[in-house]
Every structure is written in C-alpha cells, then in structure tokens.
Amino acid sequence: MINKYCYEALDKCLTDILRCSTSYNAHFPFGEWLLKIGDDLAGDTTDGELIVHIPSDILVKNSETALDDLIDFVYPDVINLSVENYFKDRAILAQTLDCVTDVNNKMTAELPRHERDYLSSDFVCAEEENMEFELDAFSPEILNGINYSGLPPHKLIVKVGAPVMLLWNIDQTNSLCNRTRMQVRRMGNHVIECKTLIGNKAESIVLIPRLNLIPNNETLPVRFQRRQFSIIMSFAMTINKSQGENLSKVGIYLPRPFFTHGQLYVALSRVTSKDGLRVLLQDYEHLEDNCTMNVVYREVFENL
C-alpha cells in the first residue's frame, strides 16, 4: 500500500512537471530526459527498478578529488565570499543526513570566518512512560549522541556568513518555518542574528533563539528534550528538504544508488538550467560509473 507521503511526492512531481515543461524548453533533450525520469520511462529495467545513465556533460568524474570538484562547481570562490545573496540559489543535495553532515562539516571548516560552538542541553522527559531505569540509563552523554533529520546536533558549529536552515516552525507569521534558509550575520550567547534568503520576507533580519525541542519520533528509544538553536548548516541539504526549491547551481552527491520513490527526479528538477547541474556518483559496485538507480512505484500512478 502506498502511504500518504508517496501521494504527496506525486502531487509535487506533477507540479514540477508543469514547471519544467516551460523552464527546460531551451534544453529540450535534457528536459525530455528529465520528464521521462519523472514518469519512470528513462533507463533499463532490472528487478523492478530502472538503471539510469547520467549524461557525461553533467557528470563529475570520479576521482580522489571528486567531492572537492563538486563543491568548487556549486560554490566557486567561497573562501573569498563577497557577492550579495551568494547562497540564495545554490546547494548540494544528498540522500542521507550522514552525507549532508559530511559536506557541511567540510565546507564549514574551510570557510575563513569567525566560528562559535553551541552545545545543547539534553535530558530525558520525566513522563510516566519513561520508567525509572530509563531515566538512569540514558545519561546526557548518550542523549548528546542522538542525531537524526529534523533535530539540530548537540554540537552546533556556526560561522558568520555561513548558510543555515531552520528545522522547526518558530514564527509562521514572519515566514520562519521549517526549511527556511538564512545566512548568519552575528552570533550571541542566547540568539543568532540571520538574514532570510527565501520566502515572501527574504532579506529580513531575524533573531533565532534557543528552544526546548522535544522530538516526536517513535523510533527513538526514549522521549527527551534538547535545548538548542533549531538550525543546521546548509551548504548541503537532504533531497527531501530541497522540495520546492528553485536553484541556479545544484550539485547532487550520490555515494550510493537511490532507494526511495521519486528522489532522483526531485533532485534533478531543483535546477533551473542544465548548465547549473552536476552529479557525483561514487562507489557503485554493481553499476557502471555513469549509472544510478531510479525508483518509482508504478502503483502511485494507478487510478489517476
């Protein structure tokens, strides 16, 4: 059975197809290929999935410096950053939080700006469902190590000028919602001053406070609270977080083939022009160097 997330993805897919039908007229072969990927028609079938060949002109050659080459394409001259709204319409996309974290940590370390580390305060929620032994077993050190999508890390490293993304809705009336991208201006003890990059209030100066965040995730072993700024570095973001974005420079980092419905199409369709797209495939043992998997559940399209 296809759950509601697949139907939401389909709705987004159809909306993007309408956008792409005009956006990619100037690059008809690429636009045609992209639409076929969205319709699950591009590639060679194997075990119910499709092997897709990535065009050579958008493929980053796999080498020891391949990730650096991808970063240099999306963020040229980032060390000498001086362009207004430099981060507004560019991003690196990846499938998993681990890959996103690796890219963000690498780029944060290379950005020559003032840095500050913010450590969270984590503790188990004192509720009836948390038995006494759980309160004792899950020490602050163990809770500090919990990291998953939608939750800021225990150790949040922030630099002036770096792009960040909101992870929670904190002020919807002022467009401070989940997935809002911003750029850090100043860092204080209790607030971080940012400039919004997207939304109907782009260019606004906002103050992001520390919040008491209680994750609502049934897979977590215990219900706990993390007091932290609800942001994460955003040189890179997960493909799911990129839905709705319209970017001029996109790098897609794929250290393993796709495994989720529609993700390949979502990633490729974030860019406004083929010239602004590069794809890096790495460590595919059973596929050719220029191939990845496209996963589309055909039953989603039934009865439409």
Protein Blocks (a to p, Z undefined) as FASTA:
>chain_A
ZZfklmmmmmmmmmmmmmmmmmmmmmmmlmmmmmmmmnopgccdeehiacddddfklccc
ddfklmmmmmmmmmghklmgcbghklmmgccddfblklmmmmmmmmmmmpccdddddddd
ddddddfklcfklmmmmgfklmmmpccehiacfbacddehiacddfbdfblmnopaghia
cddfbdcfkbccdddfbdjkehiacdddddddddddfkbmbdcdddddfbddfkbccfkl
mgoiacfbdcdddfbccfbehklmmmmmmpfbfklgccddehifkbcfkbccddddfklm
goZZ
